[in-house]
Amino acid sequence: MKICILFPGIGYTVDRSLLYYSGRLAMNKDYEVIKVGYHDLPKNIKGDEEKKLKAFEMALSQVEEQLSDIKWKDYSDILFIGKSIGTAVAAAFGKKNLDGFGGNIRYIYLTPLEQTFAVAEPNSGIVFTGTSDPWVVPEKIVSESQRLDLPCYRYEDANHSLETGNVERDIAILSEVMAKVDEVI
């Protein structure tokens, strides 16, 4: 059996394009898809490391509760798809709760925060980031991806949602990202 968990960002829900279509691709390949969510997280966390850490800890705790009934050993293939803070939550959840799991665990990191790389495992997934993402230092995302041997795809002038403001370009980026996500799935 195969399972895919979607980990949203704080403002980027599972119904927005990157996560919505990733989930649809997983469903098309017979994954059971579960969407997690967060509530009552601190506001205005950008640039405030203390609030960001608090939001991460709260989100991780909420996810652990939401996923507590899953019998992970029943699955041979586990796919975690995270966006923004969801990438850090996914990596931390996997490390904390699935250490020693004998099956296949993979991660798709959509615009990860730098904190994700403190808990991400080497050779465990794929990274997508934009060169104009105001939430991170893009060069740091690339260097951390290289350090952990995670393929990293950068999109010129793309922001934290992998959008540029040019609709045609944004659709092309989404299409390219989804093609790569489909390959991973």
Disulfide bonds with the S-S distance in Angstrom:
none
